[in-house]
Amino acid sequence: MRTRLTLLLLAPLAACSDGGADMDFGGEDLGEDRFAIRSDDGAVRMGLTDDVVYFALSDSVRAVARAEMEDDTPREGIAGSIAGAVRGGVSRALAFRAKYPVAEIRDIRWEDGRMTFDFEDPDRTLSREFEVDDRPIAEAFSEQDVLAFAREFRRLKRQRGEREG
């Protein structure tokens, strides 16, 4: 069942906190995406807004998980009440995002077959525990997509520098 796969993705997604990511459950308005890519398997979205780079489950994965959850849960009696509470918790978890402020990232590159973030803090890295299909998040995206994302990231940094300078 794909829902189980989706829920299994949530645990590693939460590991982003080990890399110093800010986390939320979709409650904060991040603004419009300037650019976004999806992991090779389509499960994770990496987006760029004016202020953050974020990782989240993709819209398609969340939609499938929600549909399966609605189909698979009872609606009546105690089981329905419990299922309703579980649905609410899972819906909240499906909206999880790990966010890295643009201001704290110097650059995003493709290096040695993987995506790398060059943070302002030299001790900071993307969490190695965050995996997609048993691959570190840094290896979950294609080189072409990461290079395109990096170009947009650098464009934003240049624009921000012009505004700030």
C-alpha positions in Angstrom: 0.0 0.0 0.0 1.4 3.4 -1.0 0.2 5.1 2.1 2.6 2.9 4.2 5.4 4.0 1.8 4.4 7.6 2.3 4.3 7.3 6.0 7.7 5.6 6.0 9.0 8.7 4.2 7.8 10.9 7.0 10.2 9.5 9.5 13.4 10.3 7.5 11.9 13.6 6.5 11.8 14.5 10.2 15.5 13.7 10.4 16.2 16.9 8.5 16.2 18.6 11.9 19.6 16.9 12.5 21.0 19.2 9.8 19.7 22.3 11.4 16.6 22.7 9.3 13.6 24.6 10.6 10.5 22.5 10.5 6.8 23.2 10.2 3.6 21.4 9.3 2.4 23.7 6.5 1.1 26.4 8.8 3.5 29.1 7.7 3.1 30.8 4.4 6.4 30.5 2.6 5.3 32.6 -0.4 5.3 31.5 -4.0 7.8 29.1 -5.3 10.4 30.8 -7.5 11.5 27.3 -8.6 10.9 23.7 -7.6 12.0 20.2 -8.5 10.9 16.7 -7.6 13.1 13.8 -6.6 13.7 11.1 -9.2 10.9 9.0 -7.7 8.6 12.0 -7.5 8.0 11.7 -3.8 9.9 14.8 -2.5 9.7 18.3 -3.7 12.6 20.8 -3.2 11.4 24.3 -3.5 12.9 27.8 -3.6 11.0 30.8 -2.3 12.3 34.3 -1.7 13.4 33.3 1.8 13.9 29.5 2.0 14.9 26.3 0.4 12.5 23.6 1.6 11.9 19.9 1.3 8.4 18.5 1.5 6.4 15.5 0.3 5.2 16.1 -3.2 1.6 17.1 -3.9 1.0 13.9 -5.8 2.3 11.7 -2.9 0.2 13.6 -0.4 -2.9 13.3 -2.6 -2.5 9.6 -3.0 -1.9 9.1 0.7 -5.0 11.2 1.6 -7.2 9.3 -0.9 -6.0 6.0 0.4 -6.5 7.1 4.0 -10.1 8.2 3.2 -10.8 4.9 1.5 -9.3 2.7 4.2 -10.7 4.2 7.4 -14.0 3.5 9.1 -16.5 6.4 9.6 -18.8 5.2 12.3 -18.6 4.3 16.0 -15.5 4.3 18.2 -13.4 3.0 15.3 -14.5 6.0 13.2 -13.7 8.4 16.0 -10.2 6.9 16.4 -9.7 6.8 12.6 -10.8 10.5 12.4 -8.1 11.5 14.9 -5.5 9.4 13.1 -6.5 11.0 9.8 -6.0 14.5 11.3 -2.6 13.5 12.6 -1.5 12.0 9.3 -2.8 15.0 7.3 -0.7 17.2 9.5 2.3 15.0 9.1 1.9 14.9 5.3 2.2 18.7 5.3 5.7 18.6 7.0 8.4 20.8 5.6 12.1 21.1 6.4 13.3 24.7 5.6 16.7 26.2 5.2 16.9 30.0 5.1 18.4 31.3 1.8 20.5 33.7 3.8 22.3 30.8 5.5 23.2 29.0 2.2 26.2 30.3 0.2 25.6 28.0 -2.8 24.0 24.8 -4.1 26.1 22.6 -6.4 26.3 19.2 -8.0 29.5 17.6 -6.8 30.7 13.9 -6.9 27.4 12.6 -8.1 25.3 14.4 -5.5 23.7 17.7 -4.5 25.7 19.8 -2.0 24.7 22.8 0.0 27.5 25.2 1.0 26.2 26.8 4.2 27.5 30.0 5.8 28.3 27.9 8.9 31.0 25.5 7.7 29.9 22.8 10.3 26.4 22.6 8.9 25.3 20.0 6.3 22.2 18.4 4.9 21.1 15.6 7.2 22.6 12.3 6.2 19.7 10.5 7.8 17.1 12.1 5.5 16.6 9.5 2.8 14.3 8.9 -0.1 14.0 5.3 -1.3 17.1 4.4 0.8 19.2 7.1 -0.8 20.4 10.2 1.0 18.3 13.3 0.0 21.5 14.7 -1.6 21.3 11.8 -4.2 17.6 11.8 -4.7 17.5 14.4 -7.4 18.9 14.3 -10.9 22.0 16.3 -11.8 20.1 18.2 -14.5 17.4 19.3 -12.0 19.9 20.2 -9.3 21.9 22.3 -11.8 18.7 24.2 -12.8 17.8 24.7 -9.2 21.3 26.0 -8.4 21.0 28.5 -11.2 17.8 29.9 -9.9 19.2 29.9 -6.4 22.2 31.9 -7.5 20.0 34.3 -9.4 18.0 34.9 -6.2 21.2 35.4 -4.2 22.4 38.0 -6.8 19.0 39.8 -6.7 19.1 39.8 -2.9 22.6 41.2 -3.0 21.6 44.0 -5.3 18.7 44.9 -2.9 20.8 44.6 0.2 23.9 46.3 -1.2 
